């Protein structure tokens, strides 16, 4: 009952907080002005992710069961990274080096909280802590890079949150379940303001908060001996799109830290796909990957291998899709080619 009440309260709180944030941020002219990386045409309020964060925290406060357990780590992660993002939303001028330093500090604190009661010898503890810190920082930035069109990040957080919640329920990890579904509640409350037409963007406050929350959920699941496929499958598409895009830019000797439009979802939009169509594709693929990842819970080696191959095929197909679309159009007779404006 606490969980259901928390989810409902989280949705309502996120909607109310987002509506209020839009008014305040617009008055303060906290706007996302289109640039070469943007997929929107006009200035739009940014920083509305503070509503998603508020709804998530309200749901977590009502639904969580262990006030000194892993739930504290997700809250610390969300608040810490969200604060960094909000500072950048308001100033718009935090240097990359400053943001990275703050993110590393926040990640170290989160990892320390998460593993504070774990007994390891020094070397394994340092190695695990370093890997976990790198994971949190990397995924937060990957999530931020992927937050570029209407609804895409809500699609990711809702599907991944539901997947993690169901997996946690199956594995009897109630704290993980509460934290996962709290993020779903906050995301559902924010989503109508961002999809299909965006009145507000998550901003860095929202993408950092949600990215950090998801990253810590993965760590909690892995620490709880949940199979890695089950925990990684819901975030695999975001990781693959970001990783392949950055690797491609490094290979081409491009300035990979600078703004660009080379992510797969951005290339699809540039080829004429609408935000809605692209987001629905991402929602569908993340859902399918999550379902296949959950096969690892059943214990069958053959089924697990087949499901892993299926996840790889879905991700590969997604990454290749812009090239396939472009090739198909080039093969059409000149008179049958349609411009993006015609579509």
LUMZALO-290145 format. One record per residue: residue in three letters; x, y, z of N, C-alpha, C in turn. Coordinates in steps of 0.1 Angstrom, whole numbers, padded with zeros to 4 digits, always signed. Example, Ala and Ser with C-alpha at 12.3 -4.5 7.8 and 13.67 -1.06 7.14 Angstrom:
BEGIN
ALA+0132-0057+0078+0123-0045+0078+0132-0033+0078 SER+0128-0022+0071+0137-0011+0071+0129+0000+0079 
//
This chain:
BEGIN
UNK+0008-0012+0000+0000+0000+0000+0009+0013+0000 UNK+0020+0013+0008+0029+0024+0008+0034+0027-0006 UNK+0038+0016-0013+0043+0018-0026+0033+0024-0036 UNK+0021+0020-0036+0011+0025-0045+0008+0040-0041 UNK+0007+0043-0028+0005+0057-0024+0017+0065-0028 UNK+0029+0060-0027+0041+0067-0031+0041+0071-0046 UNK+0037+0061-0054+0037+0063-0068+0027+0074-0072 UNK+0015+0073-0067+0005+0083-0070+0009+0097-0065 UNK+0014+0097-0053+0019+0110-0048+0030+0116-0056 UNK+0039+0107-0061+0050+0111-0069+0046+0117-0082 UNK+0036+0110-0089+0031+0115-0101+0025+0129-0100 UNK+0016+0131-0090+0010+0143-0087+0020+0154-0084 UNK+0029+0151-0075+0039+0161-0071+0048+0165-0083 UNK+0052+0156-0092+0060+0159-0103+0052+0168-0113 UNK+0039+0166-0115+0031+0174-0123+0030+0188-0118 UNK+0028+0189-0105+0026+0203-0099+0040+0210-0099 UNK+0050+0203-0095+0063+0209-0094+0068+0214-0108 UNK+0065+0206-0118+0069+0209-0132+0062+0222-0137 UNK+0049+0222-0134+0041+0234-0138+0046+0246-0132 UNK+0049+0245-0119+0054+0257-0112+0068+0261-0117 UNK+0077+0251-0120+0090+0253-0125+0090+0261-0138 UNK+0080+0257-0147+0079+0263-0160+0077+0278-0158 UNK+0068+0282-0149+0065+0296-0147+0077+0304-0141 UNK+0083+0298-0131+0095+0304-0125+0107+0305-0134 UNK+0110+0295-0141+0121+0295-0150+0119+0304-0162 UNK+0107+0304-0167+0104+0313-0178+0106+0328-0174 UNK+0101+0331-0162+0102+0344-0157+0117+0348-0155 UNK+0125+0338-0152+0140+0341-0150+0147+0339-0163 UNK+0140+0337-0174+0146+0335-0187+0157+0324-0188 UNK+0154+0313-0181+0162+0301-0182+0158+0293-0194 UNK+0163+0296-0205+0159+0291-0218+0170+0283-0225 UNK+0166+0273-0232+0175+0266-0241+0173+0271-0255 UNK+0183+0279-0259+0183+0285-0272+0189+0276-0282 UNK+0182+0273-0294+0187+0264-0304+0202+0267-0308 UNK+0209+0256-0310+0223+0257-0315+0225+0245-0325 UNK+0238+0243-0329+0240+0233-0339+0237+0219-0334 UNK+0236+0216-0321+0233+0203-0316+0218+0201-0314 UNK+0210+0212-0314+0196+0212-0310+0188+0205-0320 UNK+0177+0199-0315+0166+0194-0324+0153+0202-0323 UNK+0154+0213-0316+0142+0221-0315+0144+0235-0323 UNK+0133+0241-0326+0134+0253-0335+0135+0266-0327 UNK+0128+0267-0316+0127+0279-0308+0131+0278-0294 UNK+0134+0289-0287+0138+0289-0273+0128+0282-0265 UNK+0132+0273-0256+0123+0265-0247+0129+0265-0233 UNK+0120+0266-0224+0124+0266-0210+0132+0253-0206 UNK+0143+0254-0200+0151+0243-0196+0152+0243-0180 UNK+0154+0231-0175+0155+0230-0160+0142+0224-0154 UNK+0132+0220-0163+0120+0215-0158+0122+0201-0151 UNK+0133+0195-0153+0136+0182-0146+0136+0183-0131 UNK+0135+0196-0126+0134+0197-0111+0121+0192-0107 UNK+0111+0192-0116+0098+0186-0113+0098+0171-0112 UNK+0106+0165-0122+0108+0150-0122+0115+0146-0109 UNK+0125+0154-0105+0132+0151-0093+0123+0152-0080 UNK+0115+0162-0080+0106+0164-0068+0097+0153-0067 UNK+0091+0149-0078+0081+0137-0078+0088+0124-0074 UNK+0100+0122-0079+0107+0110-0075+0110+0110-0061 UNK+0115+0121-0055+0119+0121-0041+0106+0120-0032 UNK+0095+0125-0036+0083+0124-0028+0079+0109-0028 UNK+0079+0103-0040+0075+0089-0041+0085+0080-0032 UNK+0097+0083-0033+0107+0076-0026+0105+0077-0011 UNK+0102+0089-0006+0100+0092+0008+0089+0084+0014 UNK+0078+0082+0006+0067+0074+0010+0068+0059+0009 UNK+0075+0055-0002+0075+0041-0006+0087+0033+0000 UNK+0098+0040+0003+0110+0032+0007+0108+0026+0021 UNK+0116+0015+0023+0114+0007+0035+0126+0007+0045 UNK+0137+0011+0040+0150+0010+0048+0157+0023+0048 UNK+0155+0032+0058+0160+0045+0058+0175+0046+0059 UNK+0182+0035+0062+0197+0035+0062+0203+0026+0052 UNK+0195+0021+0042+0200+0012+0033+0204+0018+0020 UNK+0203+0011+0009+0207+0015-0004+0199+0027-0009 UNK+0187+0028-0004+0178+0039-0008+0185+0053-0005 UNK+0193+0054+0005+0200+0066+0008+0210+0069-0003 UNK+0216+0059-0009+0226+0062-0020+0219+0068-0032 UNK+0207+0063-0036+0201+0069-0048+0197+0083-0045 UNK+0192+0086-0033+0188+0099-0030+0200+0109-0030 UNK+0211+0104-0024+0223+0112-0024+0228+0115-0039 UNK+0227+0104-0047+0231+0105-0061+0222+0115-0068 UNK+0209+0114-0067+0200+0123-0074+0202+0137-0070 UNK+0203+0140-0057+0204+0153-0052+0218+0159-0055 UNK+0228+0151-0054+0242+0156-0057+0243+0160-0072 UNK+0240+0151-0080+0242+0153-0095+0231+0163-0099 UNK+0219+0163-0094+0209+0172-0098+0213+0186-0095 UNK+0220+0188-0083+0224+0202-0079+0235+0207-0089 UNK+0244+0198-0093+0254+0202-0103+0247+0206-0116 UNK+0238+0198-0120+0230+0202-0133+0223+0215-0132 UNK+0216+0217-0120+0208+0229-0118+0217+0241-0119 UNK+0229+0240-0113+0239+0251-0113+0243+0255-0127 UNK+0244+0244-0135+0248+0246-0150+0236+0252-0157 UNK+0224+0248-0154+0212+0253-0161+0210+0268-0158 UNK+0213+0272-0146+0211+0286-0142+0222+0295-0148 UNK+0234+0290-0147+0246+0298-0152+0248+0296-0167 UNK+0246+0284-0172+0249+0281-0186+0264+0282-0189 UNK+0272+0283-0179+0286+0286-0182+0296+0278-0173 UNK+0292+0267-0167+0301+0258-0160+0311+0252-0169 UNK+0324+0254-0167+0334+0247-0176+0333+0232-0175 UNK+0337+0226-0186+0337+0211-0186+0345+0205-0175 UNK+0357+0211-0172+0366+0206-0162+0359+0207-0148 UNK+0352+0218-0146+0345+0220-0133+0334+0210-0131 UNK+0326+0208-0142+0315+0199-0141+0321+0185-0138 UNK+0331+0181-0145+0337+0167-0143+0342+0166-0129 UNK+0349+0176-0124+0354+0175-0110+0343+0173-0100 UNK+0332+0181-0102+0321+0180-0093+0314+0166-0094 UNK+0313+0161-0106+0307+0148-0108+0315+0137-0102 UNK+0328+0138-0103+0337+0128-0097+0335+0128-0082 UNK+0335+0140-0076+0333+0141-0062+0320+0135-0057 UNK+0309+0139-0065+0296+0134-0061+0295+0119-0062 UNK+0302+0113-0073+0302+0099-0075+0309+0091-0064 UNK+0320+0097-0059+0328+0091-0048+0320+0091-0036 UNK+0313+0101-0033+0304+0102-0021+0293+0091-0022 UNK+0287+0090-0034+0276+0080-0035+0281+0066-0033 UNK+0293+0063-0039+0299+0050-0038+0302+0047-0024 UNK+0308+0057-0017+0311+0055-0003+0299+0052+0006 UNK+0288+0058+0003+0275+0056+0010+0270+0042+0007 UNK+0271+0038-0006+0265+0025-0010+0273+0013-0004 UNK+0286+0015-0003+0295+0004+0002+0300+0006+0016 UNK+0294+0015+0024+0299+0018+0037+0299+0006+0046 UNK+0290-0003+0045+0289-0014+0054+0295-0027+0048 UNK+0302-0026+0037+0307-0038+0030+0322-0040+0035 UNK+0325-0052+0039+0338-0056+0044+0347-0062+0032 UNK+0356-0054+0027+0365-0058+0017+0380-0055+0022 UNK+0389-0062+0017+0403-0058+0019+0406-0045+0011 UNK+0417-0038+0013+0419-0025+0008+0419-0025-0008 UNK+0427-0034-0014+0428-0034-0028+0415-0037-0036 UNK+0408-0047-0032+0395-0050-0039+0385-0038-0037 UNK+0385-0032-0025+0376-0021-0022+0380-0009-0031 UNK+0393-0006-0033+0397+0005-0041+0393+0002-0056 UNK+0395-0010-0060+0392-0013-0074+0377-0013-0077 UNK+0369-0018-0068+0354-0018-0069+0349-0004-0068 UNK+0355+0004-0059+0351+0018-0058+0354+0026-0070 UNK+0366+0024-0076+0370+0032-0088+0361+0028-0100 UNK+0358+0015-0101+0349+0011-0112+0335+0016-0111 UNK+0330+0016-0098+0317+0021-0096+0316+0036-0098 UNK+0326+0043-0094+0327+0058-0096+0327+0061-0111 UNK+0336+0054-0118+0336+0056-0133+0323+0053-0140 UNK+0316+0043-0135+0303+0039-0141+0293+0050-0139 UNK+0292+0055-0127+0282+0066-0124+0285+0078-0132 UNK+0297+0083-0132+0300+0095-0140+0298+0093-0155 UNK+0302+0081-0160+0300+0078-0174+0286+0077-0178 UNK+0278+0070-0170+0264+0069-0174+0256+0082-0173 UNK+0259+0090-0163+0253+0103-0161+0255+0112-0174 UNK+0267+0112-0179+0270+0119-0191+0264+0113-0203 UNK+0264+0100-0204+0257+0093-0215+0242+0097-0216 UNK+0236+0097-0204+0222+0100-0203+0220+0115-0208 UNK+0229+0123-0203+0228+0137-0207+0229+0139-0222 UNK+0239+0132-0228+0241+0133-0243+0228+0128-0250 UNK+0221+0119-0245+0210+0113-0252+0197+0121-0250 UNK+0197+0130-0241+0185+0138-0238+0184+0150-0248 UNK+0180+0146-0261+0181+0157-0271+0168+0158-0279 UNK+0158+0150-0277+0145+0152-0284+0134+0149-0274 UNK+0122+0153-0278+0110+0153-0270+0107+0139-0265 UNK+0107+0137-0252+0102+0124-0246+0112+0113-0246 UNK+0124+0114-0252+0132+0102-0253+0137+0098-0239 UNK+0141+0107-0230+0146+0103-0217+0135+0099-0208 UNK+0123+0104-0209+0112+0098-0202+0109+0084-0206 UNK+0110+0081-0219+0108+0068-0224+0118+0059-0217 UNK+0131+0063-0216+0141+0055-0210+0139+0053-0196 UNK+0136+0063-0188+0135+0062-0174+0122+0054-0170 UNK+0111+0055-0178+0099+0048-0174+0101+0033-0177 UNK+0106+0030-0189+0108+0015-0192+0119+0009-0183 UNK+0130+0016-0181+0141+0010-0172+0136+0009-0158 UNK+0128+0020-0153+0123+0019-0140+0114+0008-0137 UNK+0104+0006-0147+0095-0005-0146+0102-0018-0146 UNK+0112-0020-0155+0120-0032-0156+0127-0035-0143 UNK+0134-0025-0138+0141-0027-0125+0132-0030-0114 UNK+0120-0024-0114+0110-0026-0103+0105-0040-0103 UNK+0102-0045-0115+0097-0059-0117+0108-0069-0113 UNK+0120-0066-0118+0132-0075-0115+0134-0076-0100 UNK+0134-0064-0093+0136-0063-0079+0125-0071-0071 UNK+0113-0070-0076+0102-0077-0070+0104-0092-0071 UNK+0108-0097-0083+0111-0111-0085+0122-0116-0076 UNK+0132-0107-0073+0144-0110-0065+0142-0107-0051 UNK+0130-0102-0047+0127-0098-0033+0136-0087-0027 UNK+0140-0078-0036+0148-0066-0032+0139-0054-0031 UNK+0132-0052-0020+0122-0042-0018+0127-0028-0020 UNK+0139-0025-0015+0145-0012-0016+0147-0008-0030 UNK+0153-0017-0038+0155-0015-0052+0142-0013-0059 UNK+0132-0020-0056+0119-0019-0062+0113-0005-0059 UNK+0114-0001-0047+0108+0013-0043+0115+0024-0051 UNK+0129+0023-0051+0137+0033-0058+0134+0034-0073 UNK+0133+0022-0079+0130+0021-0093+0116+0027-0097 UNK+0106+0023-0089+0093+0028-0093+0091+0043-0089 UNK+0098+0048-0079+0098+0062-0076+0102+0070-0088 UNK+0113+0066-0095+0117+0073-0107+0107+0072-0118 UNK+0100+0061-0119+0089+0060-0128+0078+0070-0125 UNK+0075+0071-0113+0064+0081-0109+0068+0095-0113 UNK+0080+0099-0109+0085+0113-0113+0085+0115-0128 UNK+0089+0105-0135+0090+0106-0150+0076+0107-0156 UNK+0066+0099-0151+0053+0100-0156+0047+0114-0154 UNK+0049+0119-0142+0044+0133-0139+0050+0143-0148 UNK+0063+0142-0152+0069+0152-0160+0066+0150-0175 UNK+0064+0138-0179+0063+0134-0194+0053+0143-0201 UNK+0041+0146-0196+0031+0154-0205+0036+0168-0208 UNK+0046+0173-0201+0051+0186-0203+0062+0186-0214 UNK+0067+0174-0217+0078+0172-0226+0075+0164-0239 UNK+0063+0158-0239+0060+0149-0250+0045+0148-0252 UNK+0040+0148-0265+0048+0149-0277+0053+0163-0281 UNK+0047+0173-0275+0052+0187-0277+0059+0191-0265 UNK+0071+0197-0266+0079+0201-0254+0076+0215-0250 UNK+0070+0217-0238+0068+0230-0232+0080+0233-0223 UNK+0088+0223-0219+0099+0224-0211+0109+0212-0213 UNK+0121+0215-0211+0131+0204-0212+0136+0200-0198 UNK+0141+0188-0197+0147+0183-0184+0158+0192-0180 UNK+0166+0197-0189+0178+0204-0186+0188+0195-0179 UNK+0199+0201-0175+0209+0193-0169+0205+0188-0155 UNK+0197+0196-0148+0192+0191-0135+0184+0179-0136 UNK+0176+0177-0147+0168+0165-0148+0176+0154-0154 UNK+0184+0156-0164+0192+0145-0170+0203+0140-0160 UNK+0209+0149-0152+0219+0144-0143+0212+0137-0131 UNK+0200+0142-0127+0193+0135-0116+0189+0121-0120 UNK+0182+0120-0132+0177+0107-0137+0188+0098-0140 UNK+0199+0103-0147+0210+0095-0150+0217+0089-0138 UNK+0219+0097-0128+0226+0092-0116+0217+0082-0109 UNK+0204+0085-0108+0194+0076-0102+0195+0062-0108 UNK+0194+0062-0122+0195+0049-0129+0209+0042-0127 UNK+0219+0050-0127+0233+0044-0126+0234+0037-0112 UNK+0229+0043-0102+0229+0037-0088+0220+0025-0087 UNK+0209+0025-0094+0200+0014-0094+0207+0002-0100 UNK+0215+0004-0110+0222-0007-0116+0233-0013-0106 UNK+0239-0004-0099+0249-0008-0089+0243-0016-0078 UNK+0231-0011-0074+0224-0019-0063+0220-0033-0067 UNK+0215-0034-0080+0211-0047-0085+0223-0056-0086 UNK+0234-0051-0092+0246-0059-0093+0252-0063-0080 UNK+0252-0054-0070+0256-0058-0057+0247-0068-0050 UNK+0234-0068-0054+0225-0078-0049+0225-0091-0056 UNK+0235-0093-0065+0237-0106-0073+0226-0108-0083 UNK+0220-0098-0088+0211-0099-0099+0219-0100-0112 UNK+0216-0109-0121+0224-0111-0133+0227-0098-0140 UNK+0239-0096-0145+0242-0084-0152+0234-0080-0164 UNK+0229-0091-0171+0221-0088-0183+0208-0081-0179 UNK+0202-0086-0168+0190-0080-0163+0191-0066-0160 UNK+0202-0062-0154+0204-0048-0150+0210-0039-0161 UNK+0217-0045-0170+0223-0036-0181+0214-0035-0193 UNK+0206-0045-0196+0198-0044-0208+0189-0032-0209 UNK+0182-0027-0198+0174-0015-0199+0182-0002-0202 UNK+0195-0002-0200+0203+0010-0203+0212+0008-0214 UNK+0211-0004-0221+0221-0007-0231+0220+0002-0243 UNK+0208+0006-0247+0207+0014-0259+0214+0028-0257 UNK+0211+0034-0246+0218+0047-0243+0233+0045-0243 UNK+0238+0035-0237+0252+0033-0236+0258+0030-0250 UNK+0251+0022-0258+0256+0019-0271+0256+0031-0280 UNK+0246+0039-0280+0245+0051-0289+0256+0061-0285 UNK+0257+0063-0272+0268+0073-0268+0282+0067-0271 UNK+0284+0055-0267+0297+0049-0269+0302+0049-0283 UNK+0293+0044-0292+0297+0043-0306+0299+0057-0312 UNK+0290+0066-0308+0291+0080-0314+0305+0086-0310 UNK+0308+0085-0297+0321+0091-0292+0333+0084-0299 UNK+0332+0070-0300+0343+0063-0306+0345+0067-0320 UNK+0334+0069-0327+0335+0074-0341+0341+0088-0342 UNK+0338+0096-0333+0343+0110-0334+0358+0110-0330 UNK+0362+0102-0321+0376+0101-0317+0384+0095-0329 UNK+0378+0085-0336+0385+0078-0347+0387+0088-0359 UNK+0377+0098-0360+0378+0108-0371+0386+0120-0367 UNK+0392+0120-0355+0400+0131-0349+0391+0143-0348 UNK+0379+0142-0345+0370+0153-0342+0371+0157-0327 UNK+0366+0169-0324+0366+0174-0311+0354+0168-0304 UNK+0356+0156-0298+0345+0148-0293+0337+0155-0281 UNK+0343+0164-0274+0337+0170-0263+0327+0181-0267 UNK+0328+0186-0280+0320+0197-0284+0307+0192-0289 UNK+0297+0201-0290+0284+0198-0294+0284+0192-0309 UNK+0274+0183-0311+0273+0177-0324+0260+0171-0325 UNK+0257+0165-0337+0244+0159-0340+0247+0145-0347 UNK+0255+0137-0341+0259+0124-0347+0254+0112-0339 UNK+0246+0114-0328+0240+0103-0322+0230+0097-0332 UNK+0227+0084-0330+0218+0077-0339+0204+0084-0339 UNK+0199+0088-0327+0185+0094-0327+0185+0107-0334 UNK+0197+0115-0333+0197+0128-0340+0198+0126-0355 UNK+0205+0116-0359+0206+0113-0374+0193+0109-0379 UNK+0185+0102-0371+0171+0098-0376+0163+0110-0378 UNK+0164+0120-0368+0156+0132-0369+0160+0140-0381 UNK+0174+0141-0384+0179+0148-0395+0174+0141-0408 UNK+0171+0128-0408+0167+0122-0420+0151+0123-0422 UNK+0145+0131-0413+0131+0134-0415+0122+0127-0405 UNK+0127+0119-0396+0118+0112-0386+0114+0123-0376 UNK+0101+0122-0372+0096+0131-0362+0102+0127-0348 UNK+0101+0137-0338+0105+0133-0325+0097+0122-0319 UNK+0084+0122-0322+0075+0112-0317+0079+0098-0323 UNK+0081+0097-0336+0084+0085-0342+0098+0079-0336 UNK+0107+0088-0335+0120+0084-0329+0119+0079-0315 UNK+0112+0087-0307+0110+0083-0293+0103+0070-0291 UNK+0093+0068-0299+0085+0055-0299+0094+0043-0303 UNK+0103+0045-0312+0113+0035-0316+0122+0032-0304 UNK+0127+0042-0297+0136+0040-0286+0128+0033-0275 UNK+0116+0037-0272+0108+0031-0262+0106+0016-0265 UNK+0103+0013-0277+0100-0001-0281+0113-0009-0280 UNK+0124-0004-0284+0137-0012-0284+0142-0014-0269 UNK+0140-0003-0261+0144-0005-0247+0135-0015-0240 UNK+0122-0015-0243+0113-0025-0238+0117-0039-0242 UNK+0120-0041-0254+0124-0054-0259+0137-0059-0253 UNK+0147-0050-0252+0160-0053-0246+0157-0057-0231 UNK+0149-0050-0224+0146-0052-0210+0140-0066-0208 UNK+0130-0070-0217+0124-0083-0217+0134-0094-0219 UNK+0143-0092-0229+0153-0102-0232+0163-0103-0220 UNK+0167-0092-0214+0176-0092-0203+0170-0100-0191 UNK+0157-0099-0189+0151-0106-0178+0151-0121-0180 UNK+0154-0126-0192+0156-0141-0194+0167-0146-0185 UNK+0177-0138-0182+0188-0142-0174+0184-0146-0160 UNK+0172-0142-0156+0167-0146-0143+0162-0160-0142 UNK+0160-0166-0154+0154-0180-0154+0164-0191-0152 UNK+0177-0188-0154+0187-0198-0151+0191-0207-0163 UNK+0184-0206-0174+0188-0215-0186+0199-0208-0193 UNK+0210-0216-0194+0222-0210-0201+0219-0208-0216 UNK+0212-0218-0222+0209-0216-0237+0200-0204-0239 UNK+0190-0203-0230+0180-0192-0232+0187-0178-0229 UNK+0197-0178-0220+0204-0166-0216+0213-0162-0228 UNK+0220-0171-0234+0228-0168-0246+0220-0163-0257 UNK+0209-0170-0260+0200-0165-0271+0195-0151-0269 UNK+0191-0148-0256+0185-0135-0253+0196-0125-0254 UNK+0208-0128-0250+0219-0118-0251+0222-0115-0266 UNK+0221-0125-0274+0223-0123-0289+0212-0114-0294 UNK+0200-0117-0289+0189-0108-0294+0191-0094-0290 UNK+0196-0091-0278+0198-0077-0274+0209-0071-0283 UNK+0219-0079-0286+0230-0074-0295+0224-0070-0309 UNK+0215-0079-0314+0210-0077-0327+0201-0064-0327 UNK+0193-0062-0317+0184-0051-0316+0193-0038-0316 UNK+0203-0038-0307+0211-0026-0306+0219-0023-0319 UNK+0224-0034-0325+0231-0032-0338+0222-0027-0349 UNK+0209-0032-0349+0200-0027-0359+0196-0012-0357 UNK+0195-0008-0345+0192+0006-0342+0204+0014-0347 UNK+0216+0011-0343+0228+0019-0347+0230+0019-0362 UNK+0226+0009-0369+0227+0009-0384+0215+0015-0391 UNK+0205+0018-0384+0192+0023-0391+0194+0035-0399 UNK+0201+0046-0394+0202+0058-0403+0209+0055-0416 UNK+0220+0047-0415+0227+0043-0428+0218+0035-0437 UNK+0210+0026-0432+0201+0018-0440+0191+0027-0447 UNK+0185+0036-0439+0175+0045-0445+0181+0054-0456 UNK+0193+0059-0453+0200+0068-0463+0203+0060-0476 UNK+0208+0048-0474+0211+0039-0485+0199+0036-0494 UNK+0188+0033-0487+0176+0030-0494+0171+0042-0502 UNK+0172+0054-0496+0167+0065-0504+0176+0068-0516 UNK+0189+0066-0514+0198+0068-0525+0195+0058-0537 UNK+0190+0047-0533+0187+0037-0544+0174+0040-0551 UNK+0165+0048-0545+0153+0051-0552+0155+0060-0564 UNK+0146+0059-0574+0147+0068-0586+0145+0083-0581 UNK+0152+0092-0587+0152+0106-0583+0138+0111-0581 UNK+0129+0108-0589+0116+0114-0589+0108+0109-0577 UNK+0112+0098-0571+0105+0092-0559+0110+0096-0546 UNK+0121+0103-0546+0128+0107-0533+0120+0119-0527 UNK+0117+0117-0514+0110+0128-0507+0120+0136-0498 UNK+0117+0148-0497+0125+0157-0488+0120+0156-0474 UNK+0128+0159-0464+0123+0159-0450+0110+0167-0449 UNK+0110+0178-0456+0098+0187-0455+0085+0180-0460 UNK+0087+0172-0470+0075+0165-0476+0070+0154-0466 UNK+0079+0149-0458+0075+0138-0449+0069+0144-0436 
//
